[in-house]
Amino acid sequence: MLSAGTSRNTYHASRITHHASPITNHQLPISAFTLLEVMIACGIFFIAMFAILGLVSNCLRNARALRHIEVDAGMVAAQLSKTNKLTEGVLSGDFGDTYHDYSWETVTQEAATNGLYQVDIVVRKHGLQNPVDTMSVWIYSPESASGPFNRSPFSNPRR
C-alpha cells in the first residue's frame, strides 16, 4: 500500500504532466522590410530632400537679387529731416561703405523767415557726369530760422 506521501507525489507529478501541453512550432507572420527596400526608400528620400533644398536655395537667390536697393535722393532727405537743424549753404557727403561709389550734395536756401527751407539734393555716382537722382524738398525747421522769429515762447526775453 502506498503511503500518503507517495500518493501525493504521484498526484503532483501527474498534475504537472496533465496540464503541460507539447510545444508547437506555430510562428506568427513577421512583417518587416528587407535591407533592399530600406535602401531604396532612403535613396528616394535623399533625392527628394536634395531637390527641395535646391529649390529653396534658388528661391533665396532670386529674392536676394530682387531686394537690391538702388541709391536715391530720398535717403539723404530722410537724414536731413531727422536732424531738425538746417544751415543755408552747400553740404556734401557719401553713403559710407554701404554705397561706396556714390556721393550726395545738398544746397539749402531759406524760403521764408518762419523756418521754411528748400533743399535741393543731387546724388552722383563716381565716374558718371549726369546725376543718378535729384530731388527738391521743403523742410520746416523753425529751430534753424534766423531773425526775430527764432525765439522760443518759453525763452527769457531779457537775454
Protein Blocks (a to p, Z undefined) as FASTA:
>chain_A
ZZfklmmmmmmmmmmmmmpccdddddcddddddfklmmmmmmmmmmmmmmmmmmmmmmmm
mmmmmmpccddfklmmmmmmmnopaceddddddebjmlmmbccddddddfbfnopacddd
ddddehiabdfbdcddddddfklpgcjklpcfkbcfkZZ
